[in-house]
Amino acid sequence: MISNTGELNKRIDILRYVDVENEYEQISKELKKFIKCWASINLINTKEIALGNIDFKNQNQATYKIMIRYRKNLNEDMIIQYQGQYFEITGIDDYCFSHNNLVLYCKETKQKNYKIGDSDG
């Protein structure tokens, strides 16, 4: 999948929701930085959609393919942040179960008011 490490030229943050207890002992969800890593970010083109390789339910929304080196513990509840843009993960592909690279299928979210706490890891 990634033949040249120079393709991973975008620095992204992967955020996850964690339970946070406030001073009244109430639990709420807060986004925290989980992983900072290098990635390639590509808009999925219409050829890939036409070939049926992508489940493309909402044609008015941009869909992206974000490639990173293999990481454990990623799931579709996480958010990717890159230069003020936020992407919701809609699918994760460990190509041929090789544990070398991951392809994260994402849609850009218009929600810009994410509250992000300090790193939890």
N, CA, C and O atoms as a GROMACS GRO file, in nm:
protein
  484
    1MET      N    1   0.082  -0.119   0.000
    1MET     CA    2   0.000   0.000   0.000
    1MET      C    3   0.086   0.125   0.000
    1MET      O    4   0.079   0.205  -0.093
    2ILE      N    5   0.168   0.144   0.104
    2ILE     CA    6   0.257   0.259   0.107
    2ILE      C    7   0.395   0.211   0.064
    2ILE      O    8   0.465   0.145   0.140
    3SER      N    9   0.432   0.247  -0.057
    3SER     CA   10   0.561   0.199  -0.109
    3SER      C   11   0.675   0.292  -0.074
    3SER      O   12   0.791   0.252  -0.074
    4ASN      N   13   0.643   0.418  -0.047
    4ASN     CA   14   0.744   0.518  -0.018
    4ASN      C   15   0.703   0.593   0.108
    4ASN      O   16   0.594   0.651   0.114
    5THR      N   17   0.788   0.593   0.209
    5THR     CA   18   0.752   0.660   0.334
    5THR      C   19   0.733   0.810   0.315
    5THR      O   20   0.672   0.875   0.399
    6GLY      N   21   0.786   0.866   0.206
    6GLY     CA   22   0.764   1.007   0.177
    6GLY      C   23   0.619   1.040   0.147
    6GLY      O   24   0.580   1.157   0.150
    7GLU      N   25   0.539   0.938   0.118
    7GLU     CA   26   0.396   0.960   0.095
    7GLU      C   27   0.325   1.001   0.224
    7GLU      O   28   0.221   1.066   0.220
    8LEU      N   29   0.380   0.963   0.337
    8LEU     CA   30   0.321   0.998   0.466
    8LEU      C   31   0.374   1.136   0.507
    8LEU      O   32   0.465   1.147   0.589
    9ASN      N   33   0.317   1.240   0.448
    9ASN     CA   34   0.372   1.374   0.465
    9ASN      C   35   0.277   1.472   0.535
    9ASN      O   36   0.300   1.593   0.534
   10LYS      N   37   0.171   1.420   0.597
   10LYS     CA   38   0.078   1.504   0.672
   10LYS      C   39   0.081   1.459   0.818
   10LYS      O   40   0.070   1.339   0.846
   11ARG      N   41   0.095   1.554   0.911
   11ARG     CA   42   0.098   1.522   1.054
   11ARG      C   43  -0.045   1.534   1.106
   11ARG      O   44  -0.104   1.642   1.104
   12ILE      N   45  -0.100   1.424   1.154
   12ILE     CA   46  -0.238   1.423   1.202
   12ILE      C   47  -0.243   1.387   1.350
   12ILE      O   48  -0.150   1.328   1.405
   13ASP      N   49  -0.353   1.426   1.412
   13ASP     CA   50  -0.384   1.383   1.548
   13ASP      C   51  -0.506   1.293   1.540
   13ASP      O   52  -0.604   1.326   1.474
   14ILE      N   53  -0.499   1.179   1.607
   14ILE     CA   54  -0.615   1.093   1.620
   14ILE      C   55  -0.668   1.114   1.761
   14ILE      O   56  -0.597   1.098   1.860
   15LEU      N   57  -0.796   1.151   1.768
   15LEU     CA   58  -0.860   1.186   1.894
   15LEU      C   59  -0.959   1.077   1.933
   15LEU      O   60  -1.020   1.014   1.847
   16ARG      N   61  -0.973   1.055   2.063
   16ARG     CA   62  -1.074   0.960   2.108
   16ARG      C   63  -1.150   1.019   2.225
   16ARG      O   64  -1.102   1.107   2.297
   17TYR      N   65  -1.272   0.968   2.241
   17TYR     CA   66  -1.356   1.013   2.352
   17TYR      C   67  -1.317   0.935   2.478
   17TYR      O   68  -1.301   0.813   2.474
   18VAL      N   69  -1.303   1.007   2.587
   18VAL     CA   70  -1.276   0.944   2.716
   18VAL      C   71  -1.376   0.998   2.818
   18VAL      O   72  -1.429   1.108   2.803
   19ASP      N   73  -1.400   0.919   2.921
   19ASP     CA   74  -1.487   0.962   3.029
   19ASP      C   75  -1.410   1.054   3.122
   19ASP      O   76  -1.300   1.022   3.166
   20VAL      N   77  -1.470   1.169   3.153
   20VAL     CA   78  -1.408   1.267   3.242
   20VAL      C   79  -1.507   1.297   3.354
   20VAL      O   80  -1.625   1.322   3.330
   21GLU      N   81  -1.457   1.294   3.476
   21GLU     CA   82  -1.540   1.322   3.592
   21GLU      C   83  -1.519   1.467   3.634
   21GLU      O   84  -1.406   1.512   3.650
   22ASN      N   85  -1.629   1.540   3.652
   22ASN     CA   86  -1.616   1.679   3.697
   22ASN      C   87  -1.621   1.688   3.848
   22ASN      O   88  -1.626   1.586   3.917
   23GLU      N   89  -1.619   1.810   3.900
   23GLU     CA   90  -1.614   1.829   4.045
   23GLU      C   91  -1.741   1.781   4.116
   23GLU      O   92  -1.741   1.764   4.238
   24TYR      N   93  -1.852   1.760   4.040
   24TYR     CA   94  -1.977   1.710   4.097
   24TYR      C   95  -1.991   1.560   4.080
   24TYR      O   96  -2.100   1.504   4.099
   25GLU      N   97  -1.880   1.494   4.042
   25GLU     CA   98  -1.873   1.349   4.021
   25GLU      C   99  -1.965   1.302   3.908
   25GLU      O  100  -2.012   1.189   3.909
   26GLN      N  101  -1.989   1.390   3.812
   26GLN     CA  102  -2.066   1.355   3.693
   26GLN      C  103  -1.968   1.317   3.583
   26GLN      O  104  -1.862   1.378   3.567
   27ILE      N  105  -2.004   1.216   3.508
   27ILE     CA  106  -1.918   1.168   3.399
   27ILE      C  107  -1.968   1.227   3.267
   27ILE      O  108  -2.087   1.225   3.237
   28SER      N  109  -1.874   1.280   3.191
   28SER     CA  110  -1.906   1.330   3.056
   28SER      C  111  -1.797   1.282   2.960
   28SER      O  112  -1.689   1.241   3.003
   29LYS      N  113  -1.826   1.288   2.832
   29LYS     CA  114  -1.732   1.248   2.729
   29LYS      C  115  -1.655   1.369   2.681
   29LYS      O  116  -1.712   1.476   2.659
   30GLU      N  117  -1.524   1.352   2.664
   30GLU     CA  118  -1.439   1.460   2.615
   30GLU      C  119  -1.339   1.402   2.516
   30GLU      O  120  -1.286   1.293   2.535
   31LEU      N  121  -1.314   1.476   2.409
   31LEU     CA  122  -1.215   1.433   2.311
   31LEU      C  123  -1.075   1.462   2.364
   31LEU      O  124  -1.048   1.571   2.414
   32LYS      N  125  -0.988   1.363   2.353
   32LYS     CA  126  -0.849   1.380   2.394
   32LYS      C  127  -0.759   1.328   2.283
   32LYS      O  128  -0.795   1.236   2.210
   33LYS      N  129  -0.642   1.390   2.271
   33LYS     CA  130  -0.545   1.343   2.173
   33LYS      C  131  -0.497   1.205   2.214
   33LYS      O  132  -0.455   1.184   2.328
   34PHE      N  133  -0.503   1.111   2.121
   34PHE     CA  134  -0.464   0.974   2.148
   34PHE      C  135  -0.331   0.940   2.080
   34PHE      O  136  -0.242   0.884   2.143
   35ILE      N  137  -0.320   0.975   1.953
   35ILE     CA  138  -0.200   0.945   1.875
   35ILE      C  139  -0.170   1.062   1.782
   35ILE      O  140  -0.261   1.122   1.725
   36LYS      N  141  -0.044   1.093   1.769
   36LYS     CA  142   0.003   1.188   1.667
   36LYS      C  143   0.088   1.104   1.572
   36LYS      O  144   0.181   1.036   1.615
   37CYS      N  145   0.057   1.109   1.442
   37CYS     CA  146   0.133   1.026   1.347
   37CYS      C  147   0.135   1.091   1.209
   37CYS      O  148   0.065   1.188   1.182
   38TRP      N  149   0.217   1.033   1.124
   38TRP     CA  150   0.227   1.078   0.985
   38TRP      C  151   0.127   1.001   0.899
   38TRP      O  152   0.101   0.883   0.923
   39ALA      N  153   0.071   1.070   0.799
   39ALA     CA  154  -0.033   1.010   0.716
   39ALA      C  155  -0.030   1.068   0.576
   39ALA      O  156   0.031   1.171   0.551
   40SER      N  157  -0.096   1.000   0.486
   40SER     CA  158  -0.130   1.059   0.356
   40SER      C  159  -0.281   1.074   0.354
   40SER      O  160  -0.354   0.987   0.400
   41ILE      N  161  -0.327   1.185   0.299
   41ILE     CA  162  -0.471   1.214   0.295
   41ILE      C  163  -0.509   1.238   0.150
   41ILE      O  164  -0.455   1.326   0.084
   42ASN      N  165  -0.602   1.157   0.101
   42ASN     CA  166  -0.646   1.168  -0.038
   42ASN      C  167  -0.797   1.168  -0.047
   42ASN      O  168  -0.865   1.088   0.019
   43LEU      N  169  -0.850   1.257  -0.127
   43LEU     CA  170  -0.992   1.259  -0.156
   43LEU      C  171  -1.023   1.137  -0.243
   43LEU      O  172  -0.952   1.111  -0.340
   44ILE      N  173  -1.126   1.064  -0.209
   44ILE     CA  174  -1.162   0.947  -0.289
   44ILE      C  175  -1.227   0.995  -0.417
   44ILE      O  176  -1.319   1.076  -0.414
   45ASN      N  177  -1.176   0.944  -0.529
   45ASN     CA  178  -1.226   0.991  -0.657
   45ASN      C  179  -1.349   0.913  -0.702
   45ASN      O  180  -1.381   0.807  -0.646
   46THR      N  181  -1.416   0.965  -0.802
   46THR     CA  182  -1.540   0.904  -0.849
   46THR      C  183  -1.517   0.768  -0.915
   46THR      O  184  -1.609   0.687  -0.921
   47LYS      N  185  -1.396   0.742  -0.964
   47LYS     CA  186  -1.367   0.611  -1.023
   47LYS      C  187  -1.376   0.502  -0.917
   47LYS      O  188  -1.433   0.396  -0.942
   48GLU      N  189  -1.320   0.527  -0.800
   48GLU     CA  190  -1.327   0.430  -0.690
   48GLU      C  191  -1.472   0.408  -0.646
   48GLU      O  192  -1.511   0.297  -0.611
   49ILE      N  193  -1.549   0.515  -0.649
   49ILE     CA  194  -1.690   0.504  -0.610
   49ILE      C  195  -1.766   0.422  -0.715
   49ILE      O  196  -1.845   0.335  -0.680
   50ALA      N  197  -1.740   0.451  -0.843
   50ALA     CA  198  -1.809   0.381  -0.951
   50ALA      C  199  -1.773   0.233  -0.955
   50ALA      O  200  -1.858   0.150  -0.990
   51LEU      N  201  -1.651   0.198  -0.920
   51LEU     CA  202  -1.611   0.057  -0.919
   51LEU      C  203  -1.673  -0.020  -0.804
   51LEU      O  204  -1.663  -0.142  -0.797
   52GLY      N  205  -1.737   0.052  -0.714
   52GLY     CA  206  -1.802  -0.014  -0.602
   52GLY      C  207  -1.711  -0.046  -0.487
   52GLY      O  208  -1.748  -0.122  -0.398
   53ASN      N  209  -1.591   0.010  -0.487
   53ASN     CA  210  -1.497  -0.016  -0.378
   53ASN      C  211  -1.531   0.060  -0.252
   53ASN      O  212  -1.483   0.026  -0.144
   54ILE      N  213  -1.612   0.163  -0.264
   54ILE     CA  214  -1.643   0.250  -0.150
   54ILE      C  215  -1.793   0.252  -0.127
   54ILE      O  216  -1.871   0.266  -0.221
   55ASP      N  217  -1.833   0.237  -0.004
   55ASP     CA  218  -1.973   0.253   0.034
   55ASP      C  219  -1.998   0.402   0.047
   55ASP      O  220  -1.960   0.463   0.148
   56PHE      N  221  -2.061   0.461  -0.052
   56PHE     CA  222  -2.075   0.606  -0.059
   56PHE      C  223  -2.221   0.643  -0.049
   56PHE      O  224  -2.289   0.655  -0.151
   57LYS      N  225  -2.271   0.660   0.073
   57LYS     CA  226  -2.413   0.680   0.095
   57LYS      C  227  -2.458   0.823   0.070
   57LYS      O  228  -2.568   0.846   0.020
   58ASN      N  229  -2.374   0.920   0.105
   58ASN     CA  230  -2.411   1.060   0.093
   58ASN      C  231  -2.324   1.126  -0.013
   58ASN      O  232  -2.208   1.158   0.013
   59GLN      N  233  -2.379   1.146  -0.132
   59GLN     CA  234  -2.299   1.198  -0.242
   59GLN      C  235  -2.262   1.345  -0.226
   59GLN      O  236  -2.178   1.394  -0.300
   60ASN      N  237  -2.323   1.414  -0.133
   60ASN     CA  238  -2.292   1.556  -0.112
   60ASN      C  239  -2.179   1.576  -0.012
   60ASN      O  240  -2.142   1.690   0.017
   61GLN      N  241  -2.124   1.470   0.039
   61GLN     CA  242  -2.021   1.480   0.142
   61GLN      C  243  -1.890   1.421   0.091
   61GLN      O  244  -1.888   1.312   0.034
   62ALA      N  245  -1.783   1.494   0.111
   62ALA     CA  246  -1.651   1.448   0.066
   62ALA      C  247  -1.607   1.329   0.150
   62ALA      O  248  -1.623   1.327   0.272
   63THR      N  249  -1.550   1.228   0.081
   63THR     CA  250  -1.500   1.110   0.148
   63THR      C  251  -1.350   1.102   0.123
   63THR      O  252  -1.304   1.127   0.012
   64TYR      N  253  -1.274   1.069   0.227
   64TYR     CA  254  -1.129   1.068   0.220
   64TYR      C  255  -1.075   0.931   0.256
   64TYR      O  256  -1.137   0.853   0.328
   65LYS      N  257  -0.956   0.904   0.203
   65LYS     CA  258  -0.881   0.784   0.237
   65LYS      C  259  -0.753   0.833   0.305
   65LYS      O  260  -0.670   0.898   0.242
   66ILE      N  261  -0.738   0.801   0.432
   66ILE     CA  262  -0.621   0.843   0.509
   66ILE      C  263  -0.539   0.718   0.540
   66ILE      O  264  -0.588   0.625   0.604
   67MET      N  265  -0.414   0.717   0.494
   67MET     CA  266  -0.327   0.602   0.516
   67MET      C  267  -0.224   0.634   0.623
   67MET      O  268  -0.162   0.740   0.622
   68ILE      N  269  -0.208   0.540   0.715
   68ILE     CA  270  -0.109   0.554   0.822
   68ILE      C  271  -0.039   0.420   0.840
   68ILE      O  272  -0.083   0.318   0.786
   69ARG      N  273   0.070   0.420   0.914
   69ARG     CA  274   0.132   0.294   0.953
   69ARG      C  275   0.040   0.220   1.049
   69ARG      O  276  -0.042   0.283   1.118
   70TYR      N  277   0.052   0.090   1.055
   70TYR     CA  278  -0.037   0.010   1.138
   70TYR      C  279  -0.030   0.052   1.286
   70TYR      O  280   0.078   0.074   1.341
   71ARG      N  281  -0.145   0.063   1.345
   71ARG     CA  282  -0.159   0.093   1.488
   71ARG      C  283  -0.268   0.004   1.545
   71ARG      O  284  -0.368  -0.023   1.479
   72LYS      N  285  -0.248  -0.039   1.667
   72LYS     CA  286  -0.353  -0.113   1.737
   72LYS      C  287  -0.449  -0.014   1.801
   72LYS      O  288  -0.418   0.105   1.814
   73ASN      N  289  -0.561  -0.063   1.841
   73ASN     CA  290  -0.657   0.011   1.923
   73ASN      C  291  -0.722   0.130   1.854
   73ASN      O  292  -0.761   0.225   1.922
   74LEU      N  293  -0.735   0.129   1.723
   74LEU     CA  294  -0.811   0.233   1.654
   74LEU      C  295  -0.951   0.181   1.628
   74LEU      O  296  -0.970   0.062   1.603
   75ASN      N  297  -1.049   0.271   1.634
   75ASN     CA  298  -1.186   0.229   1.603
   75ASN      C  299  -1.263   0.344   1.538
   75ASN      O  300  -1.213   0.455   1.526
   76GLU      N  301  -1.384   0.313   1.496
   76GLU     CA  302  -1.464   0.410   1.421
   76GLU      C  303  -1.528   0.518   1.507
   76GLU      O  304  -1.600   0.603   1.455
   77ASP      N  305  -1.504   0.516   1.637
   77ASP     CA  306  -1.554   0.621   1.725
   77ASP      C  307  -1.455   0.737   1.736
   77ASP      O  308  -1.483   0.836   1.804
   78MET      N  309  -1.341   0.725   1.672
   78MET     CA  310  -1.236   0.826   1.683
   78MET      C  311  -1.250   0.933   1.575
   78MET      O  312  -1.317   0.913   1.473
   79ILE      N  313  -1.186   1.045   1.600
   79ILE     CA  314  -1.188   1.160   1.510
   79ILE      C  315  -1.045   1.192   1.469
   79ILE      O  316  -0.953   1.182   1.550
   80ILE      N  317  -1.026   1.229   1.344
   80ILE     CA  318  -0.895   1.270   1.296
   80ILE      C  319  -0.895   1.421   1.280
   80ILE      O  320  -0.989   1.478   1.224
   81GLN      N  321  -0.790   1.485   1.328
   81GLN     CA  322  -0.774   1.630   1.317
   81GLN      C  323  -0.651   1.658   1.231
   81GLN      O  324  -0.543   1.605   1.256
   82TYR      N  325  -0.670   1.743   1.130
   82TYR     CA  326  -0.558   1.785   1.047
   82TYR      C  327  -0.579   1.930   1.007
   82TYR      O  328  -0.675   1.962   0.936
   83GLN      N  329  -0.491   2.017   1.050
   83GLN     CA  330  -0.493   2.160   1.016
   83GLN      C  331  -0.631   2.223   1.029
   83GLN      O  332  -0.679   2.289   0.937
   84GLY      N  333  -0.694   2.201   1.143
   84GLY     CA  334  -0.824   2.263   1.167
   84GLY      C  335  -0.941   2.191   1.103
   84GLY      O  336  -1.056   2.234   1.119
   85GLN      N  337  -0.916   2.084   1.031
   85GLN     CA  338  -1.023   2.004   0.972
   85GLN      C  339  -1.043   1.880   1.059
   85GLN      O  340  -0.948   1.828   1.118
   86TYR      N  341  -1.167   1.833   1.063
   86TYR     CA  342  -1.199   1.715   1.142
   86TYR      C  343  -1.263   1.611   1.051
   86TYR      O  344  -1.346   1.643   0.966
   87PHE      N  345  -1.223   1.485   1.070
   87PHE     CA  346  -1.272   1.375   0.988
   87PHE      C  347  -1.324   1.264   1.080
   87PHE      O  348  -1.256   1.223   1.173
   88GLU      N  349  -1.445   1.217   1.051
   88GLU     CA  350  -1.501   1.103   1.124
   88GLU      C  351  -1.461   0.976   1.051
   88GLU      O  352  -1.474   0.968   0.929
   89ILE      N  353  -1.413   0.877   1.125
   89ILE     CA  354  -1.373   0.751   1.065
   89ILE      C  355  -1.498   0.668   1.039
   89ILE      O  356  -1.577   0.642   1.130
   90THR      N  357  -1.516   0.626   0.913
   90THR     CA  358  -1.632   0.544   0.877
   90THR      C  359  -1.593   0.399   0.850
   90THR      O  360  -1.679   0.311   0.847
   91GLY      N  361  -1.463   0.373   0.832
   91GLY     CA  362  -1.417   0.237   0.810
   91GLY      C  363  -1.267   0.227   0.827
   91GLY      O  364  -1.195   0.324   0.803
   92ILE      N  365  -1.220   0.110   0.868
   92ILE     CA  366  -1.077   0.086   0.887
   92ILE      C  367  -1.041  -0.041   0.813
   92ILE      O  368  -1.105  -0.145   0.831
   93ASP      N  369  -0.937  -0.034   0.729
   93ASP     CA  370  -0.895  -0.148   0.649
   93ASP      C  371  -0.749  -0.181   0.678
   93ASP      O  372  -0.660  -0.101   0.648
   94ASP      N  373  -0.724  -0.298   0.735
   94ASP     CA  374  -0.589  -0.351   0.753
   94ASP      C  375  -0.564  -0.437   0.630
   94ASP      O  376  -0.597  -0.556   0.629
   95TYR      N  377  -0.505  -0.379   0.527
   95TYR     CA  378  -0.491  -0.441   0.397
   95TYR      C  379  -0.428  -0.580   0.407
   95TYR      O  380  -0.315  -0.594   0.453
   96CYS      N  381  -0.500  -0.681   0.365
   96CYS     CA  382  -0.457  -0.822   0.366
   96CYS      C  383  -0.416  -0.869   0.506
   96CYS      O  384  -0.341  -0.966   0.518
   97PHE      N  385  -0.462  -0.803   0.609
   97PHE     CA  386  -0.428  -0.837   0.747
   97PHE      C  387  -0.277  -0.844   0.768
   97PHE      O  388  -0.227  -0.926   0.845
   98SER      N  389  -0.206  -0.757   0.698
   98SER     CA  390  -0.060  -0.760   0.702
   98SER      C  391  -0.002  -0.684   0.821
   98SER      O  392   0.116  -0.701   0.852
   99HIS      N  393  -0.080  -0.602   0.887
   99HIS     CA  394  -0.036  -0.519   1.000
   99HIS      C  395   0.081  -0.428   0.961
   99HIS      O  396   0.167  -0.399   1.044
  100ASN      N  397   0.085  -0.383   0.836
  100ASN     CA  398   0.185  -0.286   0.792
  100ASN      C  399   0.126  -0.146   0.784
  100ASN      O  400   0.185  -0.050   0.834
  101ASN      N  401   0.011  -0.135   0.722
  101ASN     CA  402  -0.054  -0.006   0.699
  101ASN      C  403  -0.202  -0.018   0.730
  101ASN      O  404  -0.260  -0.127   0.726
  102LEU      N  405  -0.262   0.094   0.762
  102LEU     CA  406  -0.406   0.102   0.778
  102LEU      C  407  -0.460   0.206   0.682
  102LEU      O  408  -0.400   0.312   0.662
  103VAL      N  409  -0.574   0.177   0.624
  103VAL     CA  410  -0.648   0.275   0.546
  103VAL      C  411  -0.770   0.312   0.627
  103VAL      O  412  -0.853   0.227   0.661
  104LEU      N  413  -0.780   0.441   0.659
  104LEU     CA  414  -0.894   0.492   0.734
  104LEU      C  415  -0.985   0.564   0.636
  104LEU      O  416  -0.946   0.666   0.579
  105TYR      N  417  -1.105   0.513   0.616
  105TYR     CA  418  -1.202   0.580   0.531
  105TYR      C  419  -1.276   0.679   0.619
  105TYR      O  420  -1.328   0.643   0.724
  106CYS      N  421  -1.281   0.804   0.575
  106CYS     CA  422  -1.334   0.911   0.659
  106CYS      C  423  -1.423   1.004   0.580
  106CYS      O  424  -1.414   1.014   0.458
  107LYS      N  425  -1.509   1.072   0.652
  107LYS     CA  426  -1.586   1.182   0.593
  107LYS      C  427  -1.555   1.307   0.673
  107LYS      O  428  -1.543   1.304   0.796
  108GLU      N  429  -1.543   1.417   0.601
  108GLU     CA  430  -1.515   1.543   0.669
  108GLU      C  431  -1.639   1.587   0.743
  108GLU      O  432  -1.750   1.582   0.688
  109THR      N  433  -1.621   1.628   0.865
  109THR     CA  434  -1.734   1.674   0.944
  109THR      C  435  -1.736   1.826   0.944
  109THR      O  436  -1.631   1.891   0.948
  110LYS      N  437  -1.853   1.881   0.939
  110LYS     CA  438  -1.869   2.026   0.939
  110LYS      C  439  -1.867   2.083   1.081
  110LYS      O  440  -1.858   2.205   1.100
  111GLN      N  441  -1.876   1.995   1.181
  111GLN     CA  442  -1.876   2.040   1.320
  111GLN      C  443  -1.737   2.091   1.355
  111GLN      O  444  -1.641   2.014   1.355
  112LYS      N  445  -1.725   2.218   1.385
  112LYS     CA  446  -1.595   2.280   1.411
  112LYS      C  447  -1.574   2.310   1.559
  112LYS      O  448  -1.468   2.361   1.597
  113ASN      N  449  -1.671   2.280   1.642
  113ASN     CA  450  -1.661   2.320   1.782
  113ASN      C  451  -1.627   2.203   1.874
  113ASN      O  452  -1.683   2.192   1.983
  114TYR      N  453  -1.537   2.117   1.831
  114TYR     CA  454  -1.493   2.009   1.918
  114TYR      C  455  -1.414   2.067   2.034
  114TYR      O  456  -1.329   2.154   2.016
  115LYS      N  457  -1.443   2.020   2.154
  115LYS     CA  458  -1.367   2.060   2.271
  115LYS      C  459  -1.263   1.950   2.296
  115LYS      O  460  -1.298   1.835   2.324
  116ILE      N  461  -1.138   1.986   2.285
  116ILE     CA  462  -1.031   1.886   2.293
  116ILE      C  463  -0.948   1.914   2.416
  116ILE      O  464  -0.898   2.025   2.436
  117GLY      N  465  -0.934   1.811   2.499
  117GLY     CA  466  -0.852   1.821   2.620
  117GLY      C  467  -0.709   1.783   2.588
  117GLY      O  468  -0.674   1.755   2.474
  118ASP      N  469  -0.626   1.783   2.690
  118ASP     CA  470  -0.487   1.744   2.676
  118ASP      C  471  -0.479   1.596   2.642
  118ASP      O  472  -0.577   1.522   2.653
  119SER      N  473  -0.362   1.554   2.600
  119SER     CA  474  -0.338   1.415   2.565
  119SER      C  475  -0.368   1.325   2.682
  119SER      O  476  -0.341   1.358   2.798
  120ASP      N  477  -0.427   1.208   2.651
  120ASP     CA  478  -0.456   1.114   2.759
  120ASP      C  479  -0.357   0.997   2.758
  120ASP      O  480  -0.366   0.908   2.842
  121GLY      N  481  -0.265   0.998   2.665
  121GLY     CA  482  -0.174   0.885   2.658
  121GLY      C  483  -0.037   0.932   2.675
  121GLY      O  484   0.057   0.852   2.673
   0.00000   0.00000   0.00000
